[in-house]
Amino acid sequence: MERLRHLFAKALKASLATPLVIAGCHGERHVKPDVPPGLLATNYRRIRCEEAPTREGYSYVDGVPEIDRAWMVPAPDFVEWRRYSYRWGFVFNRAQRRPLNGRWRVQTEWKRFPGFLPIFSTGEACETALDKEACLKALQAQDGGEEGIQGVCAGFPMGICTAYYVVTTRGDEVRTYNTMDSLRQVLGTIDRAQEAALLAFAAGHDVCSPTEFPPAVGVNPDEGFTVLVQNGHACGEGTWTARVPVRVSSSGEVVEYEPIIVKYGDSGCYPGRRPVGLQEVVAQGSCEDALGAWFARAARLESASIHAFLRLREELALHGAGQALQDAALASAADEVRHAEVTTRLARRFGAEPPLPSVADVPPRALLEVLLDNAVEGCVRETYSALLAHHQALHAEDPEIREAMVRIADDETRHAGLSWDIDTWAAPKLSPAERDTLRDARRQALAELCAEVAVPLDARLTADAGLPSPAVGLALLDSLEQELWA
């Protein structure tokens, strides 16, 4: 818990100098035309992907699409996906401290970390080389340069970035493909669905992450392929999850079309621990007051968290956790009773009546299911919720809200600490594959939380309630990602 307090204090201090861009959470997208009727596929199949292994200290996307050397022209002896890391950003020019034409003079800094991480390969490296030793040496030295495929950065103005590239060997020749154009050229005519998925990935679309609506690819009735990727999030009124059609022509042109909404947001969304079996809110009259609506959602989720912690205590006992963890879960449930009372009072003050949560009775779960739930709801969502409460306790202009959040922040920090204590207790009981599964779950939960935090807020929520703006919220998440979730 003391570590969390230290990290929260560090994150809150850093947030005072709000970054201009947080590239690790989301990037800019270009709006494309409406889908032409009758030109997109109807039968889709899952995209074949290779998992990207993790390296301690960094975080990455979930994987890369498979690539076959037989697809390349001419076909190489060997092909390999690689990933590398670098630090990139803007730094102020120390020689020029005065504003120039209203702007500070800046320079770009780009620093490559040594080495690369191989992800997937097929064939035998340098199989037909006349000088195999020299070929293998050249292959090891090959890197992606300053360009790369699917570059993702976390942090601004300086941040850790990752990117991908493909290397091949054919005879004594070693080649690197690190751009969309180079991949398009070596693939030639795009006549396989998996090739289309590969180009969609190179164009910046996440075709391998496990999402609610998994990415898929299908053959178009006229020519080419359509790749479906998920976009958006279903959290809060006015939000939605969509599938985005990405059309890939036989010549390799990639066009993204308007998203197709498949699920609308749950107005009861709140960044805290949600119990398994929580039912969506039945449509009711909405409160026009932004503060009333927000605290009504908060009260519903605080009430639901009582169920979450009582259930957690039972499942911890079932799987042999120590009495200290069980008692902490029970104490957390008692805290949530007080939180529900406080947030309900605030909701009513602003003209809203919180709906009661409905939680279905679910049979006891296996240990891995409990830990997956803890990874998402505790180590990610509740940890951010605790930091959010601290931000509100510092910045809320309404004195009653500020006073309430001071107590809630302290309680939520203990709850987040419990989540990480559970994670530590369980680690020795898990296989390497199961630990990887937990890391993947945290990474996906962070991506969803980033999308939620990026939604613009009513001005009264940032002023009176002290909620961070999207830019500040993403900065807070970025700080936690570097310290906790990497």
TIKE-386226 format. One line per 4 residues: for each residue x, y, z of C-alpha. Coordinates in nm, 3 decimals, m for minus. Example, Ala and Ser with C-alpha at 12.3 -4.5 7.8 and 13.67 -1.06 7.14 Angstrom:
! residues 2
1.230:m0.450:0.780  1.367:m0.106:0.714
! end
This chain:
! residues 486
0.000:0.000:0.000  0.286:0.238:0.077  0.425:0.176:m0.269  0.090:0.272:m0.421
0.078:0.590:m0.214  0.423:0.681:m0.342  0.329:0.607:m0.703  0.004:0.803:m0.673
0.188:1.105:m0.532  0.439:1.084:m0.817  0.164:1.052:m1.080  m0.034:1.344:m0.938
0.274:1.564:m0.932  0.359:1.472:m1.291  0.001:1.540:m1.403  0.037:1.907:m1.309
0.251:1.940:m1.622  m0.002:1.774:m1.852  0.146:1.602:m2.158  0.033:1.720:m2.497
0.002:1.365:m2.631  m0.021:1.023:m2.470  0.052:0.798:m2.764  0.043:0.471:m2.569
m0.333:0.486:m2.517  m0.464:0.590:m2.854  m0.348:0.739:m3.180  m0.510:0.964:m3.436
m0.740:0.798:m3.689  m0.853:0.935:m4.023  m1.225:0.918:m4.100  m1.287:0.736:m4.426
m1.593:0.723:m4.653  m1.910:0.529:m4.588  m1.897:0.161:m4.680  m1.988:0.110:m5.048
m2.297:m0.114:m5.058  m2.234:m0.471:m5.170  m1.855:m0.446:m5.181  m1.759:m0.597:m4.844
m1.728:m0.957:m4.734  m2.004:m1.146:m4.551  m1.819:m1.459:m4.434  m1.534:m1.395:m4.195
m1.268:m1.607:m4.027  m1.042:m1.539:m3.730  m0.700:m1.402:m3.814  m0.407:m1.632:m3.741
m0.166:m1.456:m3.507  0.154:m1.529:m3.320  0.177:m1.413:m2.960  0.438:m1.147:m2.895
0.651:m1.251:m2.593  0.696:m0.997:m2.316  1.018:m0.851:m2.187  1.030:m0.720:m1.833
1.000:m0.345:m1.816  0.806:m0.290:m2.138  0.452:m0.341:m2.262  0.347:m0.438:m2.613
0.048:m0.520:m2.827  m0.073:m0.879:m2.811  0.086:m1.024:m3.122  0.150:m1.015:m3.493
m0.029:m1.185:m3.784  0.135:m1.497:m3.920  0.350:m1.458:m4.230  0.451:m1.737:m4.470
0.764:m1.715:m4.683  0.574:m1.881:m4.970  0.370:m1.560:m5.003  0.678:m1.352:m5.086
0.810:m1.287:m5.434  1.074:m1.420:m5.468  1.026:m1.670:m5.186  1.305:m1.647:m4.923
1.465:m1.935:m4.734  1.378:m1.777:m4.400  1.142:m1.510:m4.266  1.116:m1.371:m3.913
0.905:m1.111:m3.728  1.108:m0.898:m3.488  1.024:m0.632:m3.234  1.252:m0.359:m3.104
1.226:m0.075:m2.853  1.343:0.283:m2.866  1.302:0.614:m2.688  1.175:0.904:m2.895
1.048:1.251:m2.828  1.106:1.624:m2.826  1.353:1.801:m2.600  1.406:2.173:m2.552
1.719:2.311:m2.712  1.927:2.428:m2.416  2.111:2.679:m2.633  1.786:2.861:m2.708
1.599:2.942:m2.388  1.394:3.232:m2.520  1.076:3.189:m2.723  1.129:3.218:m3.097
0.828:3.349:m3.292  0.606:3.255:m3.002  0.742:2.898:m2.979  1.024:2.728:m2.801
1.288:2.579:m3.023  1.291:2.202:m2.987  1.497:1.916:m3.121  1.413:1.553:m3.175
1.579:1.284:m2.969  1.578:0.921:m3.088  1.762:0.651:m2.897  1.756:0.286:m2.994
1.778:0.024:m2.722  2.022:m0.253:m2.813  1.897:m0.576:m2.957  1.563:m0.708:m3.077
1.314:m0.971:m2.970  1.228:m1.243:m3.226  0.857:m1.326:m3.230  0.793:m1.577:m3.508
1.000:m1.739:m3.781  0.967:m2.002:m4.051  1.233:m2.172:m4.263  1.606:m2.212:m4.195
1.816:m1.899:m4.168  2.080:m1.867:m4.446  1.993:m2.216:m4.569  2.125:m2.165:m4.926
2.395:m1.907:m4.848  2.740:m1.972:m4.992  2.900:m1.799:m4.692  2.665:m1.907:m4.414
2.871:m1.754:m4.133  2.868:m1.409:m4.295  2.497:m1.442:m4.372  2.411:m1.527:m4.013
2.623:m1.238:m3.888  2.443:m0.998:m4.123  2.106:m1.137:m4.014  2.186:m1.076:m3.649
2.295:m0.720:m3.725  1.985:m0.634:m3.928  1.757:m0.383:m3.754  1.444:m0.185:m3.826
1.604:0.159:m3.835  1.404:0.463:m3.731  1.100:0.337:m3.916  0.894:0.041:m3.810
0.560:m0.132:m3.845  0.289:m0.066:m3.584  0.499:0.176:m3.382  0.339:0.243:m3.041
0.473:0.492:m2.785  0.380:0.550:m2.421  0.460:0.889:m2.275  0.523:1.240:m2.403
0.733:1.438:m2.468  0.971:1.144:m2.411  0.848:0.787:m2.410  0.927:0.421:m2.463
0.826:0.306:m2.811  0.803:m0.034:m2.976  0.790:m0.127:m3.343  0.811:m0.434:m3.564
0.992:m0.539:m3.879  1.037:m0.849:m4.094  1.377:m0.992:m4.196  1.444:m1.254:m4.463
1.737:m1.449:m4.604  1.765:m1.582:m4.958  2.103:m1.717:m5.059  2.356:m1.470:m4.920
2.110:m1.181:m4.931  1.960:m1.050:m4.604  1.673:m0.801:m4.632  1.457:m0.594:m4.397
1.092:m0.494:m4.448  0.994:m0.220:m4.206  0.733:m0.016:m4.394  0.391:m0.065:m4.544
0.528:m0.009:m4.896  0.809:m0.262:m4.859  0.567:m0.531:m4.738  0.321:m0.452:m5.015
0.597:m0.482:m5.273  0.732:m0.817:m5.155  0.383:m0.971:m5.120  0.283:m0.876:m5.475
m0.082:m0.941:m5.553  m0.286:m0.977:m5.235  m0.474:m1.301:m5.299  m0.486:m1.450:m4.949
m0.696:m1.338:m4.653  m0.396:m1.363:m4.421  m0.195:m1.132:m4.649  m0.475:m0.876:m4.620
m0.461:m0.906:m4.240  m0.084:m0.852:m4.257  m0.124:m0.528:m4.455  m0.403:m0.407:m4.224
m0.164:m0.461:m3.932  0.112:m0.272:m4.114  m0.133:0.014:m4.172  m0.176:0.051:m3.795
m0.478:m0.166:m3.716  m0.467:m0.403:m3.419  m0.569:m0.731:m3.579  m0.446:m0.964:m3.304
m0.567:m0.834:m2.967  m0.831:m1.049:m2.792  m1.132:m0.815:m2.786  m1.503:m0.863:m2.723
m1.556:m0.882:m3.098  m1.240:m1.058:m3.224  m1.074:m0.929:m3.544  m1.164:m1.130:m3.854
m1.105:m1.126:m4.230  m1.328:m1.222:m4.523  m1.319:m1.232:m4.904  m1.501:m0.950:m5.085
m1.752:m1.043:m5.357  m1.584:m0.814:m5.612  m1.212:m0.828:m5.529  m0.982:m0.804:m5.231
m1.065:m0.860:m4.866  m1.225:m0.691:m4.566  m1.068:m0.701:m4.221  m1.295:m0.623:m3.924
m1.131:m0.465:m3.618  m1.288:m0.339:m3.296  m1.306:0.031:m3.212  m1.453:0.238:m2.929
m1.578:0.119:m2.591  m1.914:0.061:m2.426  m1.875:0.259:m2.106  m2.115:0.538:m2.020
m2.401:0.711:m2.194  m2.333:0.803:m2.555  m2.049:0.551:m2.594  m2.041:0.246:m2.817
m1.830:m0.042:m2.941  m1.801:m0.077:m3.317  m1.648:m0.301:m3.578  m1.447:m0.106:m3.831
m1.433:m0.245:m4.187  m1.083:m0.216:m4.335  m1.087:m0.296:m4.706  m0.764:m0.432:m4.860
m0.755:m0.443:m5.239  m0.567:m0.701:m5.445  m0.307:m0.430:m5.518  m0.254:m0.375:m5.145
m0.443:m0.047:m5.097  m0.583:m0.023:m4.742  m0.896:0.187:m4.677  m1.073:0.224:m4.342
m1.448:0.286:m4.352  m1.698:0.429:m4.107  m1.744:0.208:m3.797  m2.049:m0.015:m3.763
m2.190:0.009:m3.408  m2.250:m0.331:m3.251  m2.301:m0.241:m2.884  m2.409:0.073:m2.701
m2.257:0.183:m2.371  m2.378:0.088:m2.026  m2.465:0.407:m1.841  m2.357:0.240:m1.516
m1.990:0.223:m1.611  m1.748:0.343:m1.342  m1.374:0.283:m1.299  m1.396:0.060:m0.991
m1.419:m0.311:m0.904  m1.723:m0.462:m1.077  m1.858:m0.796:m0.949  m1.898:m1.093:m1.179
m2.266:m1.127:m1.270  m2.340:m0.752:m1.260  m2.644:m0.685:m1.477  m2.678:m0.385:m1.705
m2.895:m0.098:m1.592  m3.259:m0.114:m1.701  m3.343:0.206:m1.892  m3.471:0.475:m1.657
m3.529:0.847:m1.667  m3.191:1.017:m1.694  m3.072:1.305:m1.479  m2.988:1.615:m1.678
m2.742:1.734:m1.414  m2.395:1.600:m1.502  m2.291:1.575:m1.136  m2.611:1.394:m1.042
m2.571:1.143:m1.326  m2.205:1.078:m1.242  m2.261:1.022:m0.871  m2.565:0.803:m0.944
m2.342:0.577:m1.155  m2.076:0.589:m0.884  m2.329:0.494:m0.612  m2.453:0.198:m0.816
m2.101:0.065:m0.867  m2.001:0.126:m0.505  m2.304:m0.079:m0.400  m2.212:m0.349:m0.651
m1.858:m0.357:m0.511  m1.998:m0.477:m0.178  m2.102:m0.797:m0.358  m1.764:m0.814:m0.532
m1.564:m0.811:m0.208  m1.792:m1.050:m0.020  m1.763:m1.293:m0.309  m1.386:m1.238:m0.322
m1.357:m1.330:0.046  m1.547:m1.656:m0.011  m1.334:m1.750:m0.312  m1.009:m1.663:m0.135
m1.108:m1.898:0.146  m1.204:m2.167:m0.106  m0.860:m2.153:m0.270  m0.657:m2.148:0.052
m0.562:m1.782:0.086  m0.443:m1.667:0.427  m0.674:m1.515:0.687  m0.521:m1.169:0.639
m0.632:m1.156:0.274  m0.979:m1.282:0.364  m1.016:m1.023:0.642  m0.897:m0.744:0.410
m1.163:m0.841:0.154  m1.432:m0.833:0.426  m1.311:m0.492:0.550  m1.321:m0.364:0.192
m1.686:m0.466:0.165  m1.759:m0.261:0.478  m1.578:0.036:0.324  m1.795:0.009:0.013
m2.109:0.033:0.227  m1.993:0.376:0.343  m1.891:0.475:m0.009  m2.235:0.382:m0.140
m2.400:0.594:0.128  m2.180:0.896:0.053  m2.216:0.882:m0.326  m2.592:0.822:m0.296
m2.623:1.135:m0.082  m2.426:1.334:m0.338  m2.633:1.198:m0.628  m2.957:1.300:m0.455
m2.815:1.643:m0.379  m2.780:1.696:m0.755  m3.122:1.556:m0.842  m3.050:1.193:m0.928
m3.168:0.866:m0.774  m2.907:0.588:m0.806  m3.042:0.259:m0.947  m2.985:m0.045:m0.729
m2.734:m0.293:m0.872  m2.855:m0.635:m0.984  m2.593:m0.908:m0.943  m2.664:m1.260:m1.066
m2.569:m1.555:m0.847  m2.269:m1.725:m1.010  m2.111:m2.056:m0.895  m1.764:m2.040:m0.732
m1.490:m1.999:m0.989  m1.158:m2.172:m1.050  m0.851:m1.996:m0.913  m0.736:m1.869:m1.254
m1.080:m1.713:m1.317  m1.064:m1.538:m0.980  m0.716:m1.408:m1.056  m0.814:m1.289:m1.404
m1.100:m1.095:m1.248  m0.862:m0.955:m0.986  m0.612:m0.854:m1.255  m0.872:m0.656:m1.450
m1.104:m0.522:m1.180  m0.844:m0.480:m0.905  m0.493:m0.435:m1.041  m0.611:m0.209:m1.325
m0.957:m0.058:m1.274  m0.956:m0.026:m0.894  m0.597:0.092:m0.890  m0.685:0.372:m1.131
m1.005:0.441:m0.934  m0.795:0.498:m0.622  m0.568:0.740:m0.806  m0.876:0.912:m0.950
m1.017:0.961:m0.599  m0.689:1.119:m0.486  m0.708:1.357:m0.783  m1.063:1.452:m0.686
m0.963:1.503:m0.323  m0.702:1.754:m0.441  m0.892:1.932:m0.717  m1.268:1.924:m0.645
m1.395:2.281:m0.602  m1.712:2.165:m0.426  m1.616:2.132:m0.056  m1.857:1.845:0.018
m1.726:1.643:m0.277  m1.366:1.719:m0.184  m1.419:1.608:0.177  m1.594:1.287:0.068
m1.316:1.196:m0.176  m1.044:1.238:0.088  m1.187:0.943:0.284  m1.278:0.741:m0.024
m0.929:0.786:m0.170  m0.767:0.637:0.140  m1.004:0.339:0.139  m0.966:0.276:m0.234
m0.588:0.277:m0.200  m0.618:m0.009:0.053  m0.850:m0.194:m0.186  m0.601:m0.154:m0.470
m0.325:m0.274:m0.238  m0.533:m0.584:m0.162  m0.559:m0.657:m0.535  m0.181:m0.649:m0.574
m0.135:m0.856:m0.256  m0.364:m1.122:m0.404  m0.164:m1.111:m0.727  0.160:m1.162:m0.531
0.010:m1.445:m0.321  m0.103:m1.634:m0.629  0.208:m1.589:m0.846  0.396:m1.900:m0.718
0.087:m2.115:m0.780  0.072:m2.031:m1.153  0.248:m2.171:m1.457  0.442:m1.936:m1.688
0.155:m1.958:m1.940  m0.100:m1.861:m1.673  0.114:m1.565:m1.563  0.130:m1.454:m1.927
m0.250:m1.480:m1.940  m0.280:m1.243:m1.643  m0.040:m0.995:m1.804  m0.242:m1.005:m2.127
m0.563:m0.943:m1.932  m0.412:m0.640:m1.758  m0.287:m0.506:m2.090  m0.630:m0.538:m2.253
m0.799:m0.381:m1.948  m0.559:m0.087:m1.971  m0.643:m0.037:m2.340  m1.015:m0.029:m2.257
m0.958:0.208:m1.966  m0.758:0.440:m2.192  m1.056:0.460:m2.428  m1.291:0.538:m2.139
m1.066:0.808:m1.994  m1.030:0.974:m2.336  m1.405:1.061:m2.347  m1.457:1.439:m2.297
m1.627:1.540:m1.970  m1.881:1.802:m1.873  m1.701:2.112:m1.741  m1.873:2.078:m1.401
m1.726:1.731:m1.353  m1.371:1.858:m1.395  m1.431:2.171:m1.185  m1.677:2.084:m0.906
m1.604:1.710:m0.883  m1.232:1.736:m0.955  m1.228:1.471:m1.227  m0.924:1.494:m1.456
m0.962:1.611:m1.813  m0.895:1.344:m2.078  m0.538:1.472:m2.124  m0.467:1.462:m1.749
m0.643:1.127:m1.707  m0.431:0.973:m1.982  m0.120:1.120:m1.822  m0.216:0.956:m1.491
m0.269:0.624:m1.667  0.061:0.659:m1.847  0.242:0.713:m1.518  0.087:0.399:m1.368
0.163:0.200:m1.681  0.532:0.281:m1.657  0.550:0.181:m1.290  0.291:m0.098:m1.247
0.156:m0.246:m1.569  0.459:m0.249:m1.800
! end
